[in-house]
Amino acid sequence: MQIGMTYDMRSDYLAEGYSEDETAEFDRDSTIAAIENALAAMGHKPVRIGNLKSLVSRLAAGERWDLVFNIAEGLYGFGRESQIPALLDAYRIPYVFSDPLVLALTLHKGMTKHVVRDLGIATPDFAVVKSVADLAGLNLPYPLFAKPVAEGTGKGVNATSKINNPKELARICGELLTTYRQPVLVETFLPGREFTVGIVGNGAAAHSIGIMEVVLLEKAEAEIYSYHNKENCEELVEYQVPNDPEAKLAIEVALASWHALGCQDAGRVDLRSDANGYPNFIEVNPLAGLHPEHSDLCIIATKYGISYQKLLNEIVGAALVRTGLSQKAG
């Protein structure tokens, strides 16, 4: 089977003059090579396509693929992760991972939390701040936590993200609004344990491949799984494998969230427990990073004895079943 690969390569954008922060979500060259090798090992023919503009030109030239392995994050707007799957839908080309609706919804953390909360899944109380003037009507108890509403990889999250008073809130929100040019999600800060759950599959077949607890070490930015801590996780973070009742409940909440949001094939759900030890939904990543050593989903797989090749086999297998291509292949 010929499988196209769509992605945003970090080195490409850095070469064009984009900053480290602007390209933080994009993939390393080694990640693309690892996925390509894994697809080839399955017996498929991987074809590198690249970013949205490359996909447009190649579709216009008449090129087609049996399936597209899409991990492109996009550059601009709330719909940036949806652009490639929407285009592939228009051409009726099946792809791996979630559809445009899911990717647009889950990129906007505020809208995601509205849906999750309406379906009865625990998530911290929150507000979406579009301007500093909105803070006048904010009625949430301190401490609070603030981050850009539609960024990933911990962008905009640092030691100042935990906020203790109105003066700090106004300053941090002002900085985030200016820097990221998008609303700020302000939510109740949860003091409990932090988990991330890896999920593979669709419908009744969706299952957790494992749960990982994020434990910050002494030299890490305290209390916050920040961009700095993530980028330097080897020295600042210890990833533990919990198996207690609280962790098992976190898996249940993660799977409920996965189903509620309609996510597909594979991804990751982040949770944090409240003061009573109850895991709350924080956010979902339906385009989880796939760097073999550095990405959380792959770290989870490794801790549970799942090789990178097996993880990719499971992800592609789930997509083939969902799209009906497994029957055609057979």
C-alpha positions as a Python dict, from the first residue, in 0.01 Angstrom:
ca = {
    (1, 'M'): (0, 0, 0),
    (2, 'Q'): (128, 346, -89),
    (3, 'I'): (111, 571, 218),
    (4, 'G'): (174, 942, 181),
    (5, 'M'): (326, 1131, 473),
    (6, 'T'): (213, 1484, 558),
    (7, 'Y'): (401, 1677, 825),
    (8, 'D'): (558, 2010, 919),
    (9, 'M'): (933, 1965, 949),
    (10, 'R'): (1086, 2199, 1203),
    (11, 'S'): (1413, 2240, 1013),
    (12, 'D'): (1227, 2354, 700),
    (13, 'Y'): (1060, 2641, 884),
    (14, 'L'): (1372, 2740, 1078),
    (15, 'A'): (1554, 2766, 744),
    (16, 'E'): (1279, 3003, 626),
    (17, 'G'): (1342, 3231, 925),
    (18, 'Y'): (1072, 3122, 1168),
    (19, 'S'): (1168, 3127, 1537),
    (20, 'E'): (1225, 2837, 1776),
    (21, 'D'): (898, 2922, 1956),
    (22, 'E'): (697, 2941, 1631),
    (23, 'T'): (822, 2597, 1527),
    (24, 'A'): (810, 2429, 1869),
    (25, 'E'): (522, 2199, 1769),
    (26, 'F'): (679, 2087, 1444),
    (27, 'D'): (859, 1759, 1391),
    (28, 'R'): (1227, 1682, 1390),
    (29, 'D'): (1385, 1525, 1083),
    (30, 'S'): (1453, 1213, 1289),
    (31, 'T'): (1081, 1171, 1367),
    (32, 'I'): (987, 1171, 999),
    (33, 'A'): (1263, 921, 924),
    (34, 'A'): (1146, 694, 1208),
    (35, 'I'): (786, 693, 1084),
    (36, 'E'): (901, 633, 727),
    (37, 'N'): (1111, 336, 836),
    (38, 'A'): (826, 192, 1043),
    (39, 'L'): (582, 216, 750),
    (40, 'A'): (833, 47, 520),
    (41, 'A'): (885, -231, 777),
    (42, 'M'): (510, -300, 761),
    (43, 'G'): (547, -366, 390),
    (44, 'H'): (402, -34, 276),
    (45, 'K'): (556, 216, 38),
    (46, 'P'): (595, 547, 226),
    (47, 'V'): (599, 864, 16),
    (48, 'R'): (708, 1193, 172),
    (49, 'I'): (468, 1474, 87),
    (50, 'G'): (546, 1738, 349),
    (51, 'N'): (334, 2037, 445),
    (52, 'L'): (2, 2177, 323),
    (53, 'K'): (147, 2371, 31),
    (54, 'S'): (334, 2066, -90),
    (55, 'L'): (18, 1856, -62),
    (56, 'V'): (-181, 2112, -263),
    (57, 'S'): (71, 2116, -547),
    (58, 'R'): (98, 1739, -561),
    (59, 'L'): (-277, 1688, -559),
    (60, 'A'): (-308, 1947, -837),
    (61, 'A'): (-50, 1752, -1035),
    (62, 'G'): (-270, 1442, -1009),
    (63, 'E'): (-77, 1247, -746),
    (64, 'R'): (-278, 1017, -516),
    (65, 'W'): (-209, 771, -232),
    (66, 'D'): (-396, 479, -79),
    (67, 'L'): (-367, 633, 267),
    (68, 'V'): (-203, 940, 418),
    (69, 'F'): (-22, 934, 751),
    (70, 'N'): (-95, 1288, 867),
    (71, 'I'): (86, 1455, 1156),
    (72, 'A'): (91, 1811, 1016),
    (73, 'E'): (25, 2079, 1279),
    (74, 'G'): (-18, 2377, 1044),
    (75, 'L'): (95, 2734, 1101),
    (76, 'Y'): (-195, 2976, 1142),
    (77, 'G'): (-543, 2988, 1291),
    (78, 'F'): (-766, 2766, 1501),
    (79, 'G'): (-822, 2541, 1199),
    (80, 'R'): (-457, 2486, 1121),
    (81, 'E'): (-452, 2119, 1222),
    (82, 'S'): (-772, 2061, 1021),
    (83, 'Q'): (-647, 2195, 690),
    (84, 'I'): (-482, 1880, 557),
    (85, 'P'): (-753, 1632, 664),
    (86, 'A'): (-1020, 1864, 521),
    (87, 'L'): (-836, 1872, 189),
    (88, 'L'): (-794, 1495, 193),
    (89, 'D'): (-1165, 1456, 267),
    (90, 'A'): (-1242, 1668, -39),
    (91, 'Y'): (-1033, 1432, -253),
    (92, 'R'): (-1170, 1124, -71),
    (93, 'I'): (-826, 1010, 34),
    (94, 'P'): (-833, 828, 371),
    (95, 'Y'): (-585, 928, 639),
    (96, 'V'): (-452, 830, 980),
    (97, 'F'): (-565, 1022, 1291),
    (98, 'S'): (-860, 1246, 1361),
    (99, 'D'): (-1087, 1435, 1124),
    (100, 'P'): (-1117, 1814, 1072),
    (101, 'L'): (-1398, 1859, 1324),
    (102, 'V'): (-1205, 1688, 1605),
    (103, 'L'): (-878, 1866, 1526),
    (104, 'A'): (-1038, 2211, 1513),
    (105, 'L'): (-1233, 2152, 1833),
    (106, 'T'): (-949, 2008, 2038),
    (107, 'L'): (-695, 2270, 1930),
    (108, 'H'): (-915, 2530, 2104),
    (109, 'K'): (-883, 2424, 2467),
    (110, 'G'): (-1174, 2640, 2580),
    (111, 'M'): (-1423, 2492, 2333),
    (112, 'T'): (-1297, 2143, 2417),
    (113, 'K'): (-1362, 2201, 2786),
    (114, 'H'): (-1716, 2325, 2712),
    (115, 'V'): (-1794, 1996, 2537),
    (116, 'V'): (-1626, 1781, 2800),
    (117, 'R'): (-1795, 1964, 3087),
    (118, 'D'): (-2137, 1944, 2921),
    (119, 'L'): (-2096, 1568, 2898),
    (120, 'G'): (-2031, 1542, 3271),
    (121, 'I'): (-1656, 1482, 3261),
    (122, 'A'): (-1459, 1654, 3537),
    (123, 'T'): (-1247, 1949, 3422),
    (124, 'P'): (-1126, 2258, 3612),
    (125, 'D'): (-1354, 2564, 3613),
    (126, 'F'): (-1235, 2806, 3347),
    (127, 'A'): (-1281, 3122, 3147),
    (128, 'V'): (-1157, 3225, 2802),
    (129, 'V'): (-1005, 3572, 2818),
    (130, 'K'): (-1007, 3761, 2488),
    (131, 'S'): (-880, 4089, 2629),
    (132, 'V'): (-751, 4223, 2959),
    (133, 'A'): (-1088, 4396, 3001),
    (134, 'D'): (-1251, 4053, 3032),
    (135, 'L'): (-1073, 4002, 3364),
    (136, 'A'): (-1314, 4242, 3534),
    (137, 'G'): (-1589, 3982, 3511),
    (138, 'L'): (-1373, 3685, 3610),
    (139, 'N'): (-1502, 3500, 3915),
    (140, 'L'): (-1263, 3213, 3981),
    (141, 'P'): (-1080, 3148, 4308),
    (142, 'Y'): (-700, 3171, 4323),
    (143, 'P'): (-463, 3015, 4249),
    (144, 'L'): (-530, 3010, 3875),
    (145, 'F'): (-346, 2876, 3574),
    (146, 'A'): (-315, 3062, 3242),
    (147, 'K'): (-201, 2947, 2898),
    (148, 'P'): (-271, 3028, 2532),
    (149, 'V'): (-601, 2874, 2426),
    (150, 'A'): (-469, 2705, 2112),
    (151, 'E'): (-103, 2610, 2147),
    (152, 'G'): (70, 2280, 2218),
    (153, 'T'): (406, 2146, 2337),
    (154, 'G'): (380, 2365, 2645),
    (155, 'K'): (414, 2688, 2446),
    (156, 'G'): (336, 2985, 2668),
    (157, 'V'): (352, 2771, 2983),
    (158, 'N'): (630, 2857, 3230),
    (159, 'A'): (699, 2926, 3596),
    (160, 'T'): (467, 3229, 3591),
    (161, 'S'): (167, 3033, 3461),
    (162, 'K'): (46, 2963, 3814),
    (163, 'I'): (-118, 3287, 3925),
    (164, 'N'): (-187, 3392, 4282),
    (165, 'N'): (-353, 3735, 4261),
    (166, 'P'): (-530, 3979, 4025),
    (167, 'K'): (-214, 4180, 3955),
    (168, 'E'): (-29, 3872, 3834),
    (169, 'L'): (-333, 3765, 3632),
    (170, 'A'): (-353, 4096, 3446),
    (171, 'R'): (20, 4096, 3372),
    (172, 'I'): (41, 3736, 3252),
    (173, 'C'): (-275, 3755, 3043),
    (174, 'G'): (-152, 4076, 2886),
    (175, 'E'): (179, 3914, 2794),
    (176, 'L'): (15, 3603, 2652),
    (177, 'L'): (-239, 3801, 2449),
    (178, 'T'): (40, 4011, 2300),
    (179, 'T'): (281, 3726, 2233),
    (180, 'Y'): (44, 3464, 2093),
    (181, 'R'): (-231, 3687, 1949),
    (182, 'Q'): (-508, 3458, 2067),
    (183, 'P'): (-732, 3427, 2373),
    (184, 'V'): (-597, 3297, 2702),
    (185, 'L'): (-745, 3002, 2888),
    (186, 'V'): (-764, 3076, 3260),
    (187, 'E'): (-863, 2785, 3482),
    (188, 'T'): (-858, 2675, 3842),
    (189, 'F'): (-513, 2546, 3935),
    (190, 'L'): (-530, 2184, 4044),
    (191, 'P'): (-274, 2084, 4312),
    (192, 'G'): (-278, 1709, 4253),
    (193, 'R'): (-86, 1453, 4051),
    (194, 'E'): (-35, 1492, 3676),
    (195, 'F'): (-99, 1206, 3435),
    (196, 'T'): (-94, 1145, 3062),
    (197, 'V'): (-273, 847, 2910),
    (198, 'G'): (-187, 696, 2572),
    (199, 'I'): (-483, 570, 2370),
    (200, 'V'): (-500, 365, 2051),
    (201, 'G'): (-809, 255, 1861),
    (202, 'N'): (-1162, 358, 1770),
    (203, 'G'): (-1505, 293, 1914),
    (204, 'A'): (-1524, -16, 2132),
    (205, 'A'): (-1169, -108, 2031),
    (206, 'A'): (-1021, 211, 2179),
    (207, 'H'): (-797, 126, 2472),
    (208, 'S'): (-524, 269, 2690),
    (209, 'I'): (-175, 149, 2603),
    (210, 'G'): (-56, 284, 2937),
    (211, 'I'): (-53, 572, 3181),
    (212, 'M'): (242, 782, 3288),
    (213, 'E'): (274, 1015, 3584),
    (214, 'V'): (476, 1332, 3536),
    (215, 'V'): (697, 1393, 3840),
    (216, 'L'): (902, 1713, 3837),
    (217, 'L'): (1250, 1690, 3982),
    (218, 'E'): (1418, 1940, 4214),
    (219, 'K'): (1574, 2156, 3941),
    (220, 'A'): (1257, 2174, 3730),
    (221, 'E'): (1025, 2472, 3714),
    (222, 'A'): (806, 2392, 4013),
    (223, 'E'): (446, 2263, 3988),
    (224, 'I'): (419, 2324, 3613),
    (225, 'Y'): (484, 2082, 3327),
    (226, 'S'): (619, 2376, 3129),
    (227, 'Y'): (778, 2411, 2787),
    (228, 'H'): (1119, 2432, 2956),
    (229, 'N'): (1055, 2116, 3158),
    (230, 'K'): (930, 1929, 2851),
    (231, 'E'): (1223, 2033, 2632),
    (232, 'N'): (1468, 1928, 2904),
    (233, 'C'): (1275, 1630, 3035),
    (234, 'E'): (1577, 1402, 3056),
    (235, 'E'): (1722, 1617, 3336),
    (236, 'L'): (1411, 1774, 3488),
    (237, 'V'): (1132, 1517, 3476),
    (238, 'E'): (1083, 1163, 3600),
    (239, 'Y'): (815, 964, 3422),
    (240, 'Q'): (667, 701, 3651),
    (241, 'V'): (427, 414, 3583),
    (242, 'P'): (150, 427, 3847),
    (243, 'N'): (-91, 144, 3919),
    (244, 'D'): (-297, 273, 4211),
    (245, 'P'): (-673, 348, 4218),
    (246, 'E'): (-623, 716, 4131),
    (247, 'A'): (-422, 624, 3820),
    (248, 'K'): (-680, 365, 3715),
    (249, 'L'): (-952, 627, 3751),
    (250, 'A'): (-745, 863, 3535),
    (251, 'I'): (-750, 601, 3257),
    (252, 'E'): (-1130, 581, 3283),
    (253, 'V'): (-1162, 959, 3259),
    (254, 'A'): (-921, 966, 2964),
    (255, 'L'): (-1116, 703, 2770),
    (256, 'A'): (-1446, 878, 2845),
    (257, 'S'): (-1296, 1201, 2710),
    (258, 'W'): (-1161, 1022, 2400),
    (259, 'H'): (-1504, 885, 2315),
    (260, 'A'): (-1683, 1211, 2399),
    (261, 'L'): (-1467, 1412, 2160),
    (262, 'G'): (-1471, 1156, 1879),
    (263, 'C'): (-1094, 1118, 1851),
    (264, 'Q'): (-956, 862, 1607),
    (265, 'D'): (-677, 604, 1582),
    (266, 'A'): (-436, 725, 1852),
    (267, 'G'): (-348, 1013, 2078),
    (268, 'R'): (-296, 1123, 2434),
    (269, 'V'): (-513, 1266, 2711),
    (270, 'D'): (-361, 1484, 2985),
    (271, 'L'): (-516, 1493, 3331),
    (272, 'R'): (-446, 1649, 3668),
    (273, 'S'): (-604, 1558, 4000),
    (274, 'D'): (-787, 1802, 4223),
    (275, 'A'): (-735, 1842, 4598),
    (276, 'N'): (-953, 1534, 4658),
    (277, 'G'): (-741, 1314, 4433),
    (278, 'Y'): (-996, 1300, 4149),
    (279, 'P'): (-838, 1316, 3800),
    (280, 'N'): (-969, 1600, 3585),
    (281, 'F'): (-950, 1634, 3208),
    (282, 'I'): (-698, 1901, 3110),
    (283, 'E'): (-658, 1856, 2735),
    (284, 'V'): (-633, 1599, 2460),
    (285, 'N'): (-369, 1570, 2191),
    (286, 'P'): (-517, 1386, 1890),
    (287, 'L'): (-194, 1451, 1693),
    (288, 'A'): (46, 1334, 1960),
    (289, 'G'): (419, 1360, 1895),
    (290, 'L'): (586, 1047, 1758),
    (291, 'H'): (954, 1103, 1823),
    (292, 'P'): (1074, 757, 1936),
    (293, 'E'): (1255, 878, 2249),
    (294, 'H'): (1126, 1227, 2323),
    (295, 'S'): (748, 1220, 2269),
    (296, 'D'): (519, 1132, 2559),
    (297, 'L'): (310, 877, 2368),
    (298, 'C'): (623, 688, 2267),
    (299, 'I'): (768, 711, 2619),
    (300, 'I'): (447, 557, 2753),
    (301, 'A'): (466, 277, 2496),
    (302, 'T'): (827, 203, 2585),
    (303, 'K'): (749, 186, 2957),
    (304, 'Y'): (483, -75, 2883),
    (305, 'G'): (707, -287, 2663),
    (306, 'I'): (559, -168, 2334),
    (307, 'S'): (825, -108, 2071),
    (308, 'Y'): (808, 190, 1837),
    (309, 'Q'): (737, -46, 1548),
    (310, 'K'): (452, -216, 1734),
    (311, 'L'): (303, 121, 1831),
    (312, 'L'): (302, 237, 1469),
    (313, 'N'): (163, -101, 1361),
    (314, 'E'): (-127, -57, 1602),
    (315, 'I'): (-195, 302, 1492),
    (316, 'V'): (-195, 221, 1121),
    (317, 'G'): (-394, -96, 1186),
    (318, 'A'): (-662, 103, 1367),
    (319, 'A'): (-684, 347, 1075),
    (320, 'L'): (-708, 65, 820),
    (321, 'V'): (-996, -96, 1009),
    (322, 'R'): (-1175, 240, 1056),
    (323, 'T'): (-1149, 335, 689),
    (324, 'G'): (-1231, -12, 556),
    (325, 'L'): (-894, -43, 388),
    (326, 'S'): (-808, -355, 589),
    (327, 'Q'): (-1089, -540, 410),
    (328, 'K'): (-971, -417, 70),
    (329, 'A'): (-617, -520, 152),
    (330, 'G'): (-739, -864, 245),
}
